[in-house]
Amino acid sequence: MINLHWPALLVLIPLPFLVRMMLQEKNSTSGAIKVPFYQILTALDSNVNSHVSFKIVSISLLWLAWTCLVIASARPSWIGDPITLPQDRRDLLLAVDISNSMREADMLINNQYVERVTAVKAVVGDFVQNRTGDRLGLILFGEQAYLQTPLTHDRETVKQQLQEAQPGFAGRATAIGDAIGLAIKRLRDRPTESRVLILLTDGANSAGSDPNQAATIAAEAGIRIHTVGVGAKSKKVRDRFGRIRDVNVRNQIDETSLQNIASTTGGQFFRAVDPRSLIEIYKKLDELEPKPQEQTFRQQKSLIHWPIAIAILLLILVALIRRQALGR
């Protein structure tokens, strides 16, 4: 695509003809505005022996040369197609608790309580879908931690394997430390500023290694961990007499440990008591770990030399025509 930096200069293209018309009306050259090629135009007019056709051709070529110089003054350039610059993306691991306690139905959606794991799949699935450009991975943990999806740009696969996860598949206990340790192995060799783990659980560490010690190792490896504790504190139930009352929900979240893990690694701790708060948490995580904006550029190449070269050739041609006309 050709672009002019100063397109307003194109209004000067008819200037030689306007000046010539003004001079003819006054029949005098005194006080006239001098423009390029005017002396040549005068010489062509005064040469009564030159043929009319030579005069018309010369004037036309001079006007074309003037047009080329005006275009050159407008600074034409060629702008190429947009090219997307490569950006540093995040390597983001999601560690999701699938212990048996995730079957607890205390997440209220549309006036109906659903299991914690169901709410987590919905919210985290949307979070995964929106992380365009990042490399995502999925760790599932219960009594053991295992890598369900290695780091990949395939968000659909990560989301699908999250949806297929079932509570109890990894055992009854909760191995938070092992999940962090597995994340360290997968992230420690990644670029420094892109190592992020988002760990979600509804319980306390009850198996495997010490999560606080694992957090210290993660901090040394430059891995930032955000922790999310999920689970309602109470829910409304109807008793056998039809009365609705609040009932405490079995909840074993070790908030102190989760807060320590987050603060040790430079992350943040969040507490989700219902689906709405869980949605807000993952929106906040999007802000804390923003997706880099794509930057594009267009290659620009100056074309000013082309109209200047054409103008010079046209002036040379006019000189040759004038010489031939004078010879006749």
C-alpha positions in Angstrom: 0.0 0.0 0.0 1.3 3.5 -1.0 0.9 6.2 1.6 1.6 10.0 1.4 2.9 11.7 4.6 1.7 15.1 3.5 -1.1 14.6 1.0 -2.3 18.2 1.4 0.6 19.3 -0.9 -1.2 17.7 -3.9 -3.3 20.8 -4.1 -0.2 22.5 -5.7 -0.3 20.3 -8.8 -2.4 22.8 -10.9 -0.4 25.8 -9.7 1.7 26.4 -12.9 -1.5 26.6 -15.0 -3.2 29.0 -12.6 -0.1 31.2 -12.6 0.1 31.1 -16.3 -3.6 32.1 -16.6 -3.1 35.1 -14.3 0.0 36.2 -16.2 -1.9 36.1 -19.5 -4.7 38.2 -18.1 -2.3 40.9 -16.9 -0.2 40.6 -20.0 2.7 41.4 -17.9 5.4 39.6 -15.9 6.0 42.3 -13.4 5.3 41.2 -9.9 4.4 37.8 -11.0 5.0 34.8 -8.8 7.9 32.8 -10.3 7.4 29.1 -10.5 9.7 26.3 -11.8 9.9 26.0 -15.5 8.5 29.5 -16.1 11.6 30.7 -18.1 11.3 27.6 -20.2 7.6 28.2 -20.8 8.4 31.8 -21.8 11.1 30.6 -24.2 8.7 28.2 -25.7 6.1 31.0 -26.2 8.7 33.4 -27.7 9.9 30.9 -30.2 7.5 31.6 -33.0 9.2 29.2 -35.3 8.4 26.1 -33.1 5.5 24.0 -34.0 2.3 24.1 -31.9 2.4 20.4 -31.3 5.9 20.7 -29.8 4.7 23.5 -27.5 1.8 21.4 -26.3 3.9 18.4 -25.7 6.5 20.4 -23.9 4.0 22.1 -21.6 2.4 18.7 -20.8 5.8 17.2 -20.0 6.7 20.2 -17.8 3.4 19.9 -16.0 4.0 16.2 -15.4 7.5 17.0 -14.1 6.0 19.5 -11.7 3.4 16.9 -10.6 6.2 14.4 -9.9 8.1 17.0 -7.8 4.9 17.8 -5.8 4.3 14.1 -5.2 7.9 13.8 -4.0 7.4 16.7 -1.6 4.4 14.8 -0.2 6.9 12.0 0.8 5.4 8.9 -0.7 6.2 5.6 0.9 5.3 1.9 0.6 3.7 0.3 3.6 3.8 -3.5 3.8 1.3 -5.9 5.3 1.1 -6.0 9.1 3.6 -8.3 10.8 2.9 -9.6 14.3 5.9 -9.4 16.6 6.6 -12.4 18.8 5.7 -11.7 22.4 6.8 -13.3 25.6 4.0 -15.6 26.8 3.3 -17.1 30.1 3.8 -20.8 31.0 0.9 -21.2 33.3 0.2 -24.5 35.2 -3.2 -25.1 36.8 -3.2 -27.5 39.7 -6.7 -28.7 40.6 -7.7 -30.7 43.7 -9.8 -33.8 42.8 -9.9 -35.4 46.2 -13.2 -36.9 47.4 -14.1 -33.7 49.3 -14.6 -32.0 45.9 -17.9 -33.9 45.7 -19.4 -31.7 48.4 -22.4 -30.0 46.9 -22.3 -26.5 48.4 -21.9 -24.3 45.3 -25.2 -22.5 44.6 -25.9 -22.1 40.9 -29.4 -21.0 39.8 -30.9 -21.8 43.2 -29.5 -25.3 43.1 -26.4 -26.7 44.9 -23.9 -28.4 42.8 -20.6 -30.1 43.6 -17.5 -28.1 44.1 -15.8 -29.8 41.2 -18.6 -28.9 38.8 -18.3 -25.2 39.6 -14.5 -25.4 39.3 -14.7 -27.0 35.9 -17.1 -24.3 34.6 -15.1 -21.3 35.9 -11.6 -22.7 35.3 -12.7 -23.9 31.8 -13.7 -20.4 30.8 -10.4 -19.1 32.3 -8.4 -21.6 30.1 -10.4 -20.6 27.0 -9.5 -17.0 27.4 -5.8 -17.4 27.8 -5.0 -16.9 24.2 -1.3 -17.3 23.4 -0.2 -18.7 26.7 1.2 -22.2 27.2 -1.1 -24.0 29.6 -0.7 -27.2 31.5 -3.0 -29.1 34.0 -1.9 -30.9 37.2 -4.6 -33.0 39.0 -3.9 -34.0 42.5 -5.5 -36.0 45.4 -3.4 -38.4 47.4 -0.9 -38.2 44.5 -0.2 -35.5 41.9 0.2 -36.2 38.2 0.6 -34.1 35.1 -2.6 -34.5 33.1 -1.7 -32.1 30.3 1.9 -30.9 29.6 2.4 -27.2 28.7 0.7 -26.6 25.4 -0.9 -23.9 23.3 -3.9 -26.3 22.7 -6.4 -24.7 25.1 -9.2 -27.0 23.9 -7.3 -30.1 25.1 -6.6 -28.6 28.5 -10.2 -27.7 28.9 -11.4 -31.1 27.8 -9.1 -33.0 30.1 -10.2 -30.8 33.0 -13.8 -31.6 32.2 -13.0 -35.3 32.2 -11.4 -35.2 35.7 -13.4 -37.0 38.4 -13.0 -36.7 42.2 -11.4 -39.7 43.8 -9.3 -40.7 40.8 -6.1 -39.6 42.5 -7.0 -40.9 45.9 -8.8 -39.6 49.0 -6.1 -37.5 50.6 -4.7 -34.1 49.4 -1.1 -33.8 48.4 -0.6 -30.1 47.9 3.2 -30.2 48.4 3.5 -32.9 45.7 1.5 -30.8 43.3 3.8 -27.9 43.8 6.8 -30.1 43.5 5.6 -31.4 40.1 4.9 -27.8 38.9 8.5 -26.9 39.9 9.9 -29.7 37.7 7.8 -28.5 34.7 8.4 -24.7 35.1 11.9 -24.3 36.4 13.5 -24.3 32.9 11.0 -21.9 31.4 11.6 -18.2 30.9 12.0 -16.4 34.2 9.0 -14.0 34.1 6.6 -16.6 32.8 6.6 -19.3 35.5 3.1 -19.2 37.1 1.2 -21.9 39.1 -2.5 -21.4 40.1 -3.3 -24.0 42.8 -6.9 -24.7 43.8 -7.9 -26.9 46.7 -10.7 -27.4 49.2 -8.7 -29.0 51.9 -5.4 -29.1 53.8 -2.3 -31.0 52.9 -2.7 -34.6 54.2 -0.3 -36.6 52.1 3.1 -36.3 50.4 5.7 -33.5 51.0 5.5 -30.4 53.0 3.8 -27.6 50.9 5.6 -24.8 52.8 9.0 -26.3 52.0 7.9 -26.9 48.4 6.9 -23.2 48.2 10.3 -22.1 49.4 11.9 -24.2 46.6 9.4 -22.7 44.1 10.4 -19.2 45.2 14.1 -20.0 44.7 13.2 -21.2 41.2 11.3 -18.0 40.4 7.9 -19.6 40.3 5.0 -17.5 41.3 2.1 -19.4 43.0 -1.5 -18.1 43.4 -3.6 -20.2 45.7 -7.4 -20.6 45.7 -9.3 -22.1 48.6 -12.8 -23.2 47.4 -15.7 -24.3 49.5 -18.8 -22.7 51.2 -18.9 -22.1 54.9 -22.6 -23.0 55.1 -25.5 -23.8 52.9 -29.3 -23.6 53.3 -31.2 -26.9 53.6 -34.8 -27.8 54.2 -35.5 -30.0 57.2 -38.2 -32.7 57.5 -40.7 -30.1 58.7 -40.1 -27.9 55.5 -38.2 -25.2 57.3 -35.0 -23.8 55.7 -32.0 -23.4 57.9 -28.3 -22.8 57.5 -26.1 -25.9 58.0 -22.3 -25.7 58.4 -20.4 -27.4 55.6 -17.5 -29.7 56.2 -14.5 -27.6 55.3 -10.9 -28.3 56.1 -9.2 -25.6 54.1 -5.8 -24.7 55.6 -6.0 -21.0 54.8 -2.8 -20.2 56.8 -0.8 -22.6 54.7 -2.3 -21.4 51.4 -1.6 -17.8 52.4 2.0 -18.7 53.3 2.5 -20.5 49.9 1.3 -17.5 48.0 3.3 -14.9 50.0 6.5 -16.9 49.9 6.4 -17.1 46.1 5.1 -13.6 45.4 1.5 -14.7 44.6 -1.8 -14.1 46.2 -4.3 -16.1 48.2 -8.0 -16.1 47.4 -11.0 -17.6 49.1 -14.0 -18.7 47.1 -17.2 -19.5 49.0 -19.5 -19.6 46.0 -19.4 -19.7 42.2 -19.7 -15.9 41.9 -16.6 -15.3 44.1 -14.8 -18.0 42.1 -15.5 -16.2 38.9 -14.3 -12.9 40.4 -11.1 -14.6 41.6 -10.2 -15.8 38.1 -11.0 -12.4 36.7 -8.5 -11.0 39.2 -6.0 -13.6 38.2 -6.4 -12.5 34.6 -5.4 -9.0 35.8 -2.5 -10.2 37.9 -1.2 -12.3 35.0 -2.2 -10.3 32.0 -2.0 -11.6 28.5 0.6 -9.6 26.6 -0.9 -7.4 23.9 0.0 -8.4 20.4 2.2 -5.8 18.7 2.3 -5.4 15.0 4.3 -3.3 12.7 4.3 -2.5 9.0 7.5 -2.3 7.0 7.9 1.2 5.4 10.0 2.0 2.4 10.5 5.5 1.0 9.5 6.0 -2.6 10.6 9.6 -2.9 13.4 8.8 -5.3 11.0 7.5 -8.0 9.0 10.7 -8.7 12.3 12.8 -8.5 13.9 10.5 -11.1 10.9 10.7 -13.3 10.8 14.5 -13.0 14.5 14.7 -14.1 13.9 12.4 -17.1 10.9 14.6 -18.1 13.0 17.8 -17.9 15.7 16.2 -20.0 13.1 15.2 -22.6 11.7 18.7 -22.6 15.2 20.1 -23.2 15.6 17.7 -26.2 12.2 18.7 -27.6 13.1 22.4 -27.2 16.4 21.9 -28.9 14.7 20.1 -31.8 12.1 22.9 -32.1 14.7 25.6 -32.2 16.6 23.7 -34.8 13.5 23.8 -37.0 
